[in-house]
Amino acid sequence: MSEAPGTSDTPDPLDVFDDLIAEETHRDPDLAVIEAGSRTLRTQGGPPQADVPARPEDPEVDKALREVEAELATRWGETKLEPSVSRIAALMDVLGEPQRSYPSIHITGTNGKTSTARMIEALLGAFELRTGRYTSPHVQSITERISLDGAPIPAERFIETYRDVKPYVEMVDSSQEYRLSFFEVLTGMAYAAFADAPVDVAVVEVGMGGSWDATNVIDGDVAVVTPIDLDHTDRLGETPAQIAGEKSGIIKQDATVILAQQPVDAAQVLLKKAVDVDATVAREGLEFGVVSRRVAVGGQLLTLRGLGGEYPEVYLPLHGAHQAHNAAVALAAVEAFFGVGAQRAEPLDVDTVRKAFAAVSSPGRLEVVRRSPTVVLDAAHNPAGAEATAEAVREAFDFTRLIGVVGASADKNVRGLLEAFEPIFAEVVVTQNTSSRAMDADELAAIAVEVFGDERVQVEPRLPDALEAAITLAEEEGEFAGGGVLVTGSVITVGEARLLLGKG
């Protein structure tokens, strides 16, 4: 693998920024009819991330963690929902409202939420704030979901937190029509752990949607909306506007809203909600954005325009234009949290910003886990995410022959996902992960044959066999010929592949 070198004749950053409004016409930000009633933010004038944790080395701790996982598994899974915050609100009440003891940044959207949350966490940590981060789903270990100071909480603390809240969970269970779900219990644990730490600020990613998501018992000082696209359409709506209506539920009275570039109909809904609750809005492409970017070894070099000015020469060790846009959103969110563009005009310290971004990692997002041949993991699980990943692979890697390993969930737009990857995969090995939500490998193969043709599709129901087959196909190019493997389709597939390939 090699990564494309940077160029020395980059365009003038100010000229590029002026052109941002014309970019990505499917996300036209010119919505003056709605904007007229809203306020906008425009200035007039971290610690390294921990990797994915392994199983506890202590057998007793590992046993206790497995017992907690088994108890949580008896509850409704994350895909079975009863759209209400009544149960989580009841839990917060008996716990003493721990989520009210710290300010928060709340993140929704379709793609990019976890990477954006990790960037926000890194920036806040670099400015010496104690952070709590709650994200989902996890790649390998359930403890990843709750982080303190940039690292997943230790298994011992996860177990202790569960045992602390368990009596209150059972109390709420007995008083509600339905027991608290898996995700609701974890959300309660996260909010309790953050209060106990205590943290200076919580960075919270929604599980799904917004209005009735379990996380939405907080009133985020800053609400972040990453790009909205079609996903979970059976629960959130069949158009970007309908989905935006649900996700706009995290926008609270007098909050600051950081909007990534959005489809026009989604942006209209989000801006109208901001008007209704007198929220302040900052929009990518207008108040902030990516001024310039060029590929660098191991990532990319950015110039970002924030709410307080420009931040040049920012190295981000993640690949793809989508990650550059996530970085711009994260920077604007942290600026807004510190009052840049409202109470203060000067930007954040640029050296601290550079240090924070240089330390960012996002496991399972174009993550290289092996060489000769190169094996890359990416958790893209819907067409929009797959398109962003495919474009990033073209830009950052020089594969002459790329083999795909795809294991997807049955409730996703699998055809759209495969169509996004078809131009970059020489062949695809279809498989399935161990989740009950996984699409059967033969069913996935039937769709893949329609997209790729029979000659380019191989079926290996077991993921270990699929990885071995893909690596063998990539090696046919020779050790130095540029063959590679991309494992994708689901966070679960990526997590299981990561373990099989010796990470964590």
NUMI-626245 format. One record per atom (N, C-alpha, C, O): x, y, z. Coordinates in steps of 0.001 Angstrom, whole numbers, plus 500000, padded with zeros to 6 digits. Each point is the difference from the previous one (the first is absolute). Layout:
residues N
XYZ...
//
This chain:
residues 504
500833498809500000499167501191500000500866501237500000501037500045500662498547500936498612500622501306500103498903501037500008498873499729499587501453501444500878499019501062500107500455501168499148501183500334499951497851500281499379500332501043499044500696501160500675499574500409501080501486500145498332500722501123500606499202501282499912499118500144499153501203500795501740499371501311499936500557500798498835501074499690499485498205501328500103500460500851498901500393501347500549499477500443501023501453500214498294500503501288500464499241501174499409500113501123500490499107498624498450499296501095499343498529500000500396499126499996499134500593500008502166498625500004500472499365501353499740500691501019500034497972499015499700499330501266499721500019500907501215500216499554501126499556501719498626499926500965501097498833499626500907498881499844499511501346500005501805498959499547500908498748500867499994498890499472500071501263501847499847498835500867500023499147499810498755498772500029500073501883499775498781499250499752498775499236498694500099498851499901499569501799499101501002499339498702500135498785500114500906498940499451499702501219501263501406498880500118500923498822500717499354498848499637500237501430501374498954498922500700499305499243499077499067498826500228499709501854498716499817499353499068499076499194498927500716499299499223499351500788500721501980499346498908500726498484499985499785499384498937499929500030502243499971498545500075499865499535499285498738498892499466499951501972500528499021499640499350498741500268498506499997499622499302499059501033500199501995500341498580500054498787499156500324499033500487500586501018498232499028499037498989500389498578500524499842499314500279500983500256499851497768498718500624499721498836499258500640498945500591500230501231498122500060498930499267500675499906500392501468499093499545500695501817501284499790499949500502501362500027501529499986500656500615500841498647499988498224499986501455499854499619500665501317498898499776500499502005501052500086499696500620501286499246501325499897499753500651501016499879499756497763499366501300499821498517499882500305499207499660499122500422500616502099498620499834500443499530501303500653499626500022501173500400501047498056499778501322500557498609500144500620499829500729500977499193498588498468498638500163500501499878499543501443499238500573500778501517498389499578499986499536501382500990500801500826499727500364501144501434499908498254501075500687500716499555501371500494500496500487501016498566500140498265499609501366500346499508500106501437500119501056500622499330497859499904499485500061501355500957499496501048499634499938501174501586499696498451500923499414500969501215500883500203500322500848499168500359498928501979501270500653500248501101499111499491499857498778500032501233501783499502501135499199499552501254500440500717500133501145500433500788497905499680501272500273500655501045500339498963500265499200499102500324501952501005501149500335499178500832501023500768499477501038500406501776498690499794500856500921500725500202501269499190500205499949498787499737501168501881500293501260499327501516500247500076499980500919500818500624498996499050501437500205500022500766498812499376501230500021499943505924478647509752499307498967500737500815498796500280501083499626499550498248499960501158500812498833500387499888498870498990498969499888499338502053499265500514499907498888499060498832499084500337499707499761501172499631499731497800498892499094500206500498498582500303500991499543499429498306499774501476500346498621500285499450499099498906499013500337499347501628498520500456499546499050499016498813499232500567499610500201501150499821498918498034498890499171500442500490499031501067500988499302499773498353500630501390500489499134501067499781498520499710499032499618499341501878499561501159499864498551499900499167499488501169499600500780500864500140497932499169499362499402501153500894500176501221501223500022499863498198500103501324500817500135501214500928498801500188499603498857499774501632501413500639500956498914500231499681499212501264500235498794500066499230501897500935499635499331501246498768499116499756498952500518499614501148498169500601498864499101499734498746500359500788498887499848499495501281500623501729498839500347500808499292501231499451498771500066499970502030500913499595499407501200499410499309499651498687498901500481499723501739498689499480499404499588498733498681499264500241499021500214499284500962498921501723498779499271500331498892500964500418498853499858499575501495501122501258499009500974500456499472500843498845498808500299499940502077500083499146499569500782498836499068499172499122498999500513499500501320498227500313499124499134499191498628499853500658498986499917499306500978500050502013498715499916500695499173501261499768498789499930499791501877501221500248499298501257499716499485500001498567498851500365499750501997499226499311499591499953498592498815499058499816499084500294499233500932498582501464498906499037499882498694500576500543498935499790499419501150500936501695498799500620500558499456501074499065498789500096499799502098500707499634499556501036499059499372499379498756499070500559499419501444498284500179499502499339498791498579499481500157499348499692499002500151500201502237498617499550500197499002501116499706498795499755499937501693501454499887499123501135499748499807500213498496500706499412499181498338501427500480499796500344498598501308500467499385500726500801500588499565498692498225501187500446499284499810501390499428498935500605500121502133499889499246499969501380499521499091500212498799499693501140499650499876497784499721499123500158498834498533499842500360499133500208499151500567499423502105498610499900500437499705501214500860500588500177501067498491500664498457499800501298500629498534500248500298499119499558499262500632501143501812498688500557500302500251501492500144500538500440501016499077500356497970500435501398499936499474500860501144498922500589499923501874499460501134499636500780501173501239500208500850500891499150500022499172501973500676501073500223500965499483499865501425500682500396500945498126499052499217499398499922501336500795499092500925500162500311501180500337498569498301500733499059500856501356500579500412500363499943501175500377500604497882501303500565500352499824501223500900500828500244500877498107500522498915499741501151500873499711499536501422500433500627500967498831498266499155499720499446501323501291499528500672500176500175501206500722499227498013501277499547500557500833501192500454500594499967501078499454501086498108500750501188500392499432500604501286500743500505500842497948499436499296499366500564501185500434499254501269500353500631500996499623498044498973500371499257501207501508500034500245500448499769501123500338500518497836501452500136500168500396501403500452501172500253500280497855500661499792500306501360500435500420500927498881500726500966500238498829498758498536500287500839498828501495500239499798500433501152499956500366497785499920501448500197499834500366500769498750501029500674499974498151499243498983500308500653498730499897501516500083500404500698499070499060499819502035499894501455500182501239500583500677500083501213500192500874497946500169501134500483500793501186500436499156501044500348500552498828499645498140501095500415499123499407500501498679498919499559499609501767501348499704499550500422498667500267498886498991500783499088500264498569500993498592500152498921499019499960500517498577499443501057499706501169498158499421499925500191498549499308498761499452500491498885500179498386501298499163499146498897499552500121499872498480499908501000499289500298497787500211500304499775498588499000499038499384499781498902500512499612501522498378499141499121499217500411500096498535500965500690499671498311498624499447500339499944498583499939498565499538499641499111500773500707500650497969499974498640499461501387499382499997500177498881500482500799501821498987501362499480499920500980500968500665499784501211500016501290498233500526501076500823500535499866500373501460500830500751500512498152498751500179499775500434501383501141499593500930500491500818500777499932497916499144501024499534500937501336500677499740500665500431500942499739499671497794501263500678499700499963501452500459500976500502500557497907500170499213499860501392500433500061500093501517500631500911500536498723498160500162500032499995501464501419499817500514500397500652500966500371498472498402501377499769500439500862501240499756500888500300500798498859500417498112500746501236499742499639501076501026500880500693500510497832499446499788499574500974501007500641499670501342500499500888500692499486497847499667500612499562501251501492500349500039500497500490501014500204499259497898501433500298499951500265501486500160500925500395500710498270500430498636500174501452500105499741500487501426500787500775500544498128498779500053499693500422501364501087499548500969500395500750500893500085498028498929501059499496500862501283500791499851500705500237500980499602500174497796501212500788499769499934501350500697501026500586500346497739499902499855499823501254500741499762499747501489499437500835500709501004497995499741500070499639501417498645499918500681499871500320501182499113499248498067498708499698500591499879498488500173500452499233499150498944500353501941499758498581500201498736499619499240498944500603500197501165498403498941498907499660499101499406498629500315500683499096500479498034500786499238499332498709499927499436499858498604499388500938499487500800497915499887499467499785498644499148498744499987500404498953500505498412501165498912499085498862499870499689499810498528499391500872499379501018497999500053499791499722498586499492498575499819500084499178500912499392500546497909499512498661499688499946499815498484499965500983499259500029497755500270500254498783500767501493499851500267500801500812499537499568498165501200501420499770500243500592499134498896499284499259499326502031500842500496500694499198498985500290498607500534499705499010499331500869500898501862500347498700500573499510499817501430499457498949500339500728502060500500499680499857501415498899500968500402500014501167499609499044498349501165498888500838500450500492501189500809499330501031500055501844498835500580500527501095500811500419501196499161500170501093500539500001498726498147500350501125499118498953501099500033500311501167499762498460498467500529498894500953499877500094501136501003499506501097499740501116498658501394500104501013501049501476500314500211500758499149500465499647502058499197501401500404500121500142501154500972499125500861500089501967499153500631500386501110500861501410500431499626500889499161499854499318502128499993501323500534499670500590499331498755501202499743499943497968499981499080500490499490498728500243498520499939500509499513498990499147499734502055500245498560500006498765499271500523499338500488500916500345498347498511498879499214500525500195499716501488501122499763500448497799500261500304500138499739501421500476498566500211499619499112499238501207500645501782500466498639500260498829499058500258498940500420500465501263498320499231498942499009500201499509500006501437498803499858500251502123500308500701499604500006501406499022501143500298499036499832500747501235501327498655499124501144500241498666499820499294498964500417500519501046498974498313498758499709499275499119499088500847498802500241500146501797498717500408499262499051500835499443500704501242498839499812500363501997500993500275499586500721501199498845500947499702499052500097500780501028500600498089498929500927499627498698499255499773498936500450500427501149498401498896498794499204499770499386499557501327498789500096500196502040499428500694499478499533501292499404501148500808499032499807500736501544501385499128499470501166500711498603500370499516499130500328500807500649499622497870498707500443499465498973498872499945498807500264499851501630498499500265499088498860499833498772500057500907498896499756499513501234500551501774498787500070500833499006501048499514498790499792500084501706501321499415499128501053499496499358499592498677498843500322499733501923498968499448499458499478498746498836499054500291498952500079499360501240499029501607498941499046500345498782500710500573498868499572499776501361501520500968498897500788500538499164500592498864498770499966500038501917500581498947499291500575498856499316498902499189498864500173499556501814498708500249499392498874499275498640499632500575499047499744499264500878500235502065498771499537500661498850500996499870498842499650500225501482501594499409498960501029499936499595500367498570499097500812499801501571498587499199499747500362498608499327498858499245500088498836500391499242501523498524499367498975499175501034499067499382499773498796499886501389501783499709501096499217499440501255500225500830500230501091500522500582497854499592501279500154500687500903500960499228499842500188498794501101500409501919501015500798499327500745499141498996500271498826500254500056501756498615500704499265498950501505499967500281500500500696500884500197498486498349501462499934500052500606501389499882500853500378500803498708500386498197500586501318499757499626500986501110500815500839500383497971499062500127499594500901501076500824499770501261500393500958500666499870497784499667500806499719501182501421500530499821500562500599500917500021499180497901501347500510499740500036501524500056500965500585500493497994500049499007499939501465500058499963500477501448500694500949500366498499498393500447499964500343501412501343499787500669500422500814500822500256498095498833501334499743500548500976501104499609500777500471500830499181499937497907500918501040499524499781501305500761500950500608500493497791499815499599499724501263500680500392499939501471500489500985500554499300497868500081500399499836501400501521500015500138500537500625500915500161498685498172501467499961500052500599501385499795500993500351500637498403500438498471500508501350499754499824500879501244500882500787500345497974499068500320499765500794501206500931499575501124500459500835500780499820497875499304500849499484501068501453500392499798500741500118500976499691500091497770501427500218499710500624501163500791501017499761500652498463501468499343498999500537499092500671500579498756501194500298500014498031499859498910500552500559498773499681501492499919499076500494500647501712500204498543499728501419499716498981500152498885499259500982499956500705498043499143499080500054498864499797498584499480500933499197499974497835500504499612499671498704499398499806500173498502499365500957499556501182498115499667499831499958498554499144498774499716500451498871500191498323501342499357499010498928499948499487499817498581499490500938499387500648497853500098499472499631498686498664499294500176499869499105500834499148501296498386498707499317500074500154498556499522500918499671499249498169499486501201499984498630499486499297499943498654500517499426499041498308501173500896499239500066498754499040501180500086499331500189501015500604500587497941499040501087499959500398501170500862501100500536499871497993499863501020500252501163500835498918500213501037500252499871501198498533500457498351498932500386500921499763498964501083499966500326501186499870498423498400499707498947500979501201499109500285499852498936500602501328501483498975501192499236500338500251500082501495499746501027500629500758497876499939500216499954501449500959501076500484499901500444501144501027499983498004500949501032500425499334501359500181500581500900500607498204499256498871499407501342499907499325500462501291499003500721499964501549498857501178499605500580501282501016501042500433499914500531501107501047499763498027500913501115500226499545501188499164499303499844498997501100501332501430499779501225499226501370500491499566500650500767500711499782498787498122501335500327499527500193501495499807499196500661499344501878499866501234500346501399499751500301500208498522499715501054499432500876497903499950500286500005498570499375498749499392500232498891500481498979501287498464499403498890499269500689499901498644500057500976499253500462497846500434500737499776498752499188499056499115499534498954500453500305501426498289499305499129499049500946499697498850500271500863499165500231497904500795500852499560498892499109499735498789498776500036500132501803499695498681499170499854498801498890498958500147500226498887500475498587501501499108498825499124500050499815499328498649500083500643498953499668498069501085499697499230498799498985498937500373499522499962501134500148499178497920498980498981500250500597498815500734500897499330499488498608500414501708500383498838500801498931499842501075499405500985500437500355497791499984498935499729500976498680500614499527499259500577500795500454499295497910498816500654499438498698499438500556498974500680499984501059498085500505498781499419500564499629500634501327498855499902500442502117500754500199499750500607501307500053501527499972499310500658500779501491499901498340500242501444500037499307500770498887499824501213500105499780498095498828499378500692498877500659499628498687501118499486499978498191500774498942500452499551498677500653501094499183500439499739498880499642501475501638500653501103499300500965500686500965499829499898501215501183500800498260500884500761500895499248500982500881500382500213501151498554500390498328499237500961500798499323499313501184500020500524501115499384498312498652499353499276501090501015499570501049499748500104501201501397499413498340501048499581500931500516501206500789500243499904501203499920501225498116500455501215500679499007500450501061500398500534501036498320499256498716498991500363500989500211499262501299499876500581501078500444498137498827500271499210501200501309500432500656500066500156501219500979500036497968501308500341500547500033501414500577500813500290500878498322500582498641499979501373500513499561500064501455500075501057500626499472497830499910499557499970501389501093500294501005499699500326501148501565499571498457501082500314500947500280501499500076500775500435500852498609500360498274500221501449500001499120500613501069498774499979499883501832500565501153499262500500501156500008501529500057500745500664499280498425499861501577499832501443500137501342500686500250500742499617500904499562501398498287501181500857500150501321499263499798501053500528500357498915498271499082501235499264499738500723500603498805499466500862499302501750498672500475500720500307498766499984498742499138500314498910500478499324501242498270499860498870499084501099500054498957500159501007499309500600497912500574501048499888498988499500499044498931499830498807500254499935501720498548499440499201498917501058499678498959500568500901499383499698497805500420500759499582498828499165500283498765498798500248500099501835499714498745499236500203498759498939498915499889500265498824500254498527501587499363498839499122500011499252500052498673500122500976499260499100497976500431499038500126498900499070501180500292499719500301501160499812500357497797499224501228500167498781499789500879499731500802500894499520498107498855498768499815500773500299499713501466499237500404500877501866498904499397500392499757501390500423501298500672499627500259501145501153500563498147500460501263500568498824500916500330500023500694501017498966499316498148498823500832500264499341499618501320499629500861500797500232497838499419499374499521501236500845500390501213499475500491500999501831499288498904500892500292501119500032501488500331499973500383501169500085500454497795500030501442500230498684500519500555499985500919500819498911498495498738498702500404500548499929499668501489499494500796500791501014498024499593499999499646501422500872500982500785499639500399501107501501499990498328500870500962500671499277501336500209500130500629501050499107499793497933499226501236500128498977499875501125499831500915500806499491497943499235498919499803500972500499500063501445499272500444500887501966499113499352500514499965501380501054501079500239500704499978501009499399500971498049500936501126500139501436499518500172500761500550500796499594498430498457501368499484500035500879500767499023499527500507498983501746499567501339500984500633499124500571498950499064500296498885500430499863501452498303500386499024498988501342500362499369500268501166499710500550497842500087501209500142499181499982498892498972499838498832500355500327501510498364499838499055498905501308499780499248500713500945499663499576497799500088501182499679499208499833500577498597498940499882499386502120500738500125499945500630498688499656501474500070500149500720499012499390499740502150499691501419500173500766500557501200500898500825499829498758498735501378500713500498501173501326499285500247500891500572500628499257498220498904501234499236500203500127498976498879499047499764499258502131499627500621500160498981498968501442499589499790500902500426500721499295498740498281501332499547499595500493500949498918499424500065498914501639500665501380500551500941499024500826499255498957499854500232498800501013498874501665500815499214499077500404498709500674500028499905501227500282499114497970500450498719500520500891499346498967499770500135498798501247499154501667500806499214499080500437498719500707500191499963501216499955499012497991500369498696500536501405500072500573500893500598499400499299498794501756501306499913500637500203498560500446499046499224500052502171500421500266500284498642500430499228499699501277500163500687501008499001498291498946499235499604501176498750500797500253499322499771501002500345501167498118498804500809500205499910501152499039500108499811498789499693501393501736499842501165499132500359501263500772499946500040501229500424500994498010500363501293500573498910501000499632499664500162498827499793500497502174498818500838499815500267501455500372500838500302500849498433500576498498499784501346500508498509500108500252499194499844499083500447500421502152498597500078500382499632501443500293500793500751500570498014499627499042499483501306500427498977499753501090498974499358499773501312501154501405499080499856501104499183501251500206500017500907499169499272499143501933499173501154500317500838501212500385499525501134499953501741498616500432500857501096500436501130500328499056500815500873500297499257498442498560501080500267499057500562498713499428499386498939500113501790501158499269500598498859499321500977499244500890500657500573500869499417498135498887500928499110500688500777499247498922499539498964499521501634501542500089500754499369498912500853498836500497500263499858501194500163499309497842500969498930500256499562499085501146500763499742500932498004499777498983499463499067500998500120498588499437499367499675498996501434499493501642500163498614499538498938499124500658499846499996501222499425499263497945498982499067500471500377498597499541500032499746498796500254499332502128500438498654499604498855499074499626499987498831500384499049501696498865498879499219499491499837500315498517500312501105499557499207497933499688499900500150498551498605500456499568498999499688500644500963501053498258498740500288499332499473501406500218500162500587501070499195499948497877499394501330500089498946500045501097499826501027500656499468497856499547498952499996501020500586500236501388499361500636500838501853498857499418500614500243501306500467501445500137499996500549501102500405500070497797500344501423500053498772500829500376500092500931500800498756498723498616498765500715500339499593499726501450499513500896500690500689497859499773499739499715501414500872500862500908499555500471501046501702499728498532500925500825500791499508501447500074500058500627501058499462499893497825499487501376500003498806500129500939499884500979500737499231498028499234498829500010500874500425499918501469499480500726500848501470498381499440500476499840501377500630501286500520499748500407501134501068500229498036500652501246500410498967501078500295500102500699501008498900499441498117498963501007500218499215499713501276499620500922500721500137497799499557499256499636501210500774500398501251499418500520500952501877499241499050500809500348501170500148501513500119499959500543501104500214500143497761500026501466500050498702500532500615500023500876500865498854498582498676498709500455500524499888499719501494499459500817500745501042498045499692499959499659501424500783501021500819499603500347501113501511500131498333500819500991500697499535501438499752500605500943500510498328499226498713499465501335499775500642500763498872499753501198499855501072498147499332500605500688498858498901500348499001499164499161499662500847502072499875498973500457499076498819500632500685499162500624499349500758499223501972498908500610500758500576500912501073499954501223499868500596498179501210500571500810501076501412500482499696500456500987500578500246498323498514501386500375499714500262499904498506499420499160499312501453501701500192500269500057498567501250499220499610500097499516498872500860500356502043501269499384499627499839498482499870499194499401500711501568499976498387499920498552499821500648499261501164500625500606500870499215498087499129500695499151500958501486499976499676500400500322498881500407499301502081501443499925499778500294498962498926499668498827500165500949501593498742500166499125498844500933498835500296499786498903499484501230501304501323500908498902500320499297498911500802500263498813499806498858501585501079499236499015500771499042499241499091499826498790500145499564501910498931499104499356499030500777498984499160499535498880499788501643501511499737500817499081499206500375498757500799499925498878499498500478501334501746500387498882500855498836499034500188500183498783499968498626501764500228498832499147500227499663499173498765499811498787500101500112501851498746499637499261498792501049498958499639499660498927499502501603501374500742501066499044499669499901498730500833500555498969499621498743501093501513499887498848500898498723499198499783499779498996500678499379501432498389498702499343499806500173498622499359500817499817499098498408499237501381499865498715499317498528499652499944499206500515500787500423498610498285498613499555499902500013498546499536499900499730498803500221499335502136500108498577499641498850499541499110498838500344500216501526498867498778498990499473499100499551500967498935499047499723499273501632501423500620499691500971498938501227500141499117500920500749500329499103498538498554501170499928499110501262499746500817501007500693499859498910498308500986501097499634500889500837498882499378499477498933499681501802501310500150500909498986499459500432499091501150500563500461500992499164498237498858500304499049501072501016498938499583500406499171500815500000500853497930500980499017499538500670500526498749499416500797499265501829498754500483500737500328498777500353498706499276500042498929500606500205501180498122500460498887499139499105498762500075500408498996500582498420501044498864499365501162499381499366500901501055499752499587501133499998501644498466499360500958500888498542499615500225499264499748499046500322500208502223498605499752500356499477501233500728500572500444500995498334500097498489499394501212500544498603499663500492499263499264499343500373501277501817498665499804500557499231501310499938500535501060500326498204498862499255499162501193500013498557499609500280499459499083499381499924501628501561498678499634500501498854500570499185498887500098500518501333500284498224498912500505499157498877498973499943500250498819499759498510501627500463498888499053500028498767500512499265498939499379500062501192501751499242498910500490499161500602500612498742501204500254499968498000499990499000500566500485498734500793501286500122501058500117499381498477500845501386500729501270500124501363499779500643501000500563499554499039498623501488501277499699500635500927499239499078501207500243499990498230498823499223500816499220499072500579500880498902501147499810499597498076501147499915500505500907498967501166500826500531500995500198499302498884500286501935501086500779500592501244499143500177501114500457499745498700498310500688501132499091500175500665499685498674501227500027499901497983499675499081500557499673498687500826501156499452501079499789499446498420501423500707500733501167499516501297500191500781501030500357499428498916499404501872501207500139500819501043498946499638501197500288500007498366498512499680500939498948499589500687500387498696501210499829499857498024500690499199500594500437498724501062501071500235501051499996499359498671500906501551500883501138500230501249499625500782501098500444499662498750498749501373501085499808500966500858498764499745501129499930500485498365499102498770500728498752499777500207499770498509499219500470499173501846498800500493500261499746498579499859498510499686500857499419499333498076499973501141499758498591499716499844499764498508499281500731499319501391498254500179499792499587498610498933498922499907499432499768498933500298499573502191498966498968500041499465499952501432500711499608500925498036500791499243499410500059501335498896498957500109499087499952499177501012499220501846499011498965500258499120500452501158500511500423501037498193499494498798499085500364501057499558498796500809499780498917499456500094501279501834499342499022500875498805500724500599500168500972500737498635498566498955498796500717500403499093499079500812499600498931499540500090501504501663498998499357500834499078501089500513500444500893500723498283499052498919499080501102500281498838499540500868499774498803500181499498502166500349498786499709500757498812499907499055499944500690498983499113498452501364498872499732499103499071501193499852499257500083499022500772500855501943499075501125499960500571501223499288499420501085500067501716498745499249500639501123499310499738499954498491499553498988499459500738502136499880499915500068498539501265499368499421500937500697499609499072497979500346501199499260499616500328500211498531501173500111499641497821499946499510500266500220498580500698501341499783500980500078499258498527500962501377500630501309499864501423500004500514500871500644499414499375498649501668501344499899500555500944499312499014501109500474499755498437498403499684500836499260499043500238500813498729501098499981499444497885500724500105500161500816498783501035501100500208500724500352499069499350500192502145500998501036500283501413499442499938500928500702499598499243498036500800501329499396500014500378499314498683501171499690499779497856500075499358500283499242498766501143500571499158500804499227499480499298502102500365501088500515499161501404499754500558500964499995499235499174499802502075501351499864500557500365498556500345501169499718500259497872499369499754500292498604500327500245499201498721499146499956499115502022499414500795500225499061498903499131498760500194499399499497499051500541500023502178499145498883500373499479500257501400500564500805500742498350498507499622499438500163501325499730498632500615499459499105499351500927500754501905499707498789500763498889500365500971500190500838500881498655498536498958498874500310500881499972498994501138500296498819499822499339501682501353500049499182501205498923500484500950499153500805499614500863498721501619499085500507501008500673499977501362500818499128500290498822501846500540500541500033501356499109499173500921499026499395499552501306500581501716499286499125500933498735500628500577499292499353500772500410501891498870498814500664500526498725499364499448499970499501498875498990500531501938498696499501499537499418500885498912499090499585499283501430501640500588499525500922498967500691499777498657499606500603499002501402498553500957500798499842498780499173499426498860499181499103500200501041501424498604499377499428498812500666498677499680501224499885500059497978499121499603500534498695499621500952500152498818499716500733499053501414498570501009501033500153498970499477499654498615500364500661499028498804498335500858499475499622498685499041501060499468499975500280498801499236500307502096499100501073499586500803501219499555499669500638499001501378499679501740500876501107499624500691499712498677500175500898499177500219497847500619500672499625498752499092500191498798500452500431498939498270499253501220499067500148498881499916501457499554499936500283498804500066500634502150499987501425499648501339500408499400500047500773499043501038498708501518501334500352499511500190499547498557500613500713499206498871498115500445500120499503498624499292500945499033500483500230498891498388500314501520499281500940499131500796501294499806499902500640498954500882499739502050500761501245499928501357499790499326500407500809499167500304498098501192501371499782499551500115499010498841500984500029499261498032499103500573500144498891499063500534498775500728500740500114500976498876498721498539500325498753500690501507499780500152500443499465501016500348500942497985501436499721500021500749500772501078501108499615500373498312501461500130500706500853500964499537499786501440500409500735500899498738498260499321499429499788501332500398498625500529499868498992499306500618500985501925500311498755500697499244499997501324499890501038500652499593497812499747499211499897501224500777499189501036500417498870499746499765501738501429500624499313501143499199500377501242500248501051500592498792498108499816499120500361501118500737500333501298499533500837500773501609498522499478500761500272501218501006501129499745500763499963499034499224501028501840500887501148499807501478499608499956500728500547499171499760498533501680501421499622499893500348499461498618501067500295499463498026498911499962500241499460498656499957501111498955500758499980499031498349500990501173499895501111499050501276500836500005500485500400498941500060499867502244501243500758500082501139499257499325500778500592499252499319498119501009501068499206499389499874499981498483500996500125499288497777499719500219499781499982498556500369501342499370500635500041498946498970501047501695500280501327499453501494500284499987500523500537499024500165499106502054501445500217500058500702499180498920500953500472499380498578498306500396500577499167498948499803500637498630500920500024499183497882500490500569499733500661498719500875501239499827500508500259498909499668500502502164500837501206499917501452499646499752500709500731499308499744498152501249501392499585499849500316499499498597501168499854499641497807499885499572500243499559498628500726501058499183500617499694498980499305501550501473500686501090499311501499499996500280500768500681499319499642498551501684501407500012500396500206500903501200499195500897500246501859498880500493500218500684501269500070501510499877499560500714500901500985499784497999500194501447499862499174500580498851500320501066499474498616498228500142499250500419498816498809500890500308499337500463499071500369499790502179498925500941500320498652499380500242498983500682499875500972498026500475498729499383500351499604500373501421500864500220500849497824499852499417499523500348501332498625499429500265499334499500499094500249500581502155498706499492500448499306501085500799500613500635500859498105499582498861499176500919500786498861499215500618499179499423499288500769500552502039498936499313500739498978501046500427500358500998500626498370498782499039499015501053500201498595499418500087499813498783499969499194502113500142498600499608499978499282500112501326498774500110500030501973499864501084499370500028501317501067500247501053501133499537499863498508501192501191500921500177501123500321498650500626501128499768500434497893499347499613500206498680500606500982499189499168500899499368500555498948500640498135500935499297499120501413500524500204500948499220500097499193502086499968501312500619500181500595499623501353501186499683500097497990500352500939500497499648501326500469498561500074501045499719500586498197499368498829500394498594500026501251499777499155500871499217500379499226501461498487501202499884499165501210500548500730501098499455499894498700501617500840501097500621500742500588499021501018501218499906500155497909499377500525500465498995500952500728498862499287501058499556500446498373499981498453500616498898499261501365500366499468500872499142499863499318502132499837501266500456499441500974500475501082501024500615499703498640499088501562500949500223501070500006501368500610500927500335500738498059500485498982499923501324500625499100499900501222498843499595499887501680500772501287499204499916501220499906498585500526499361499765501026
//
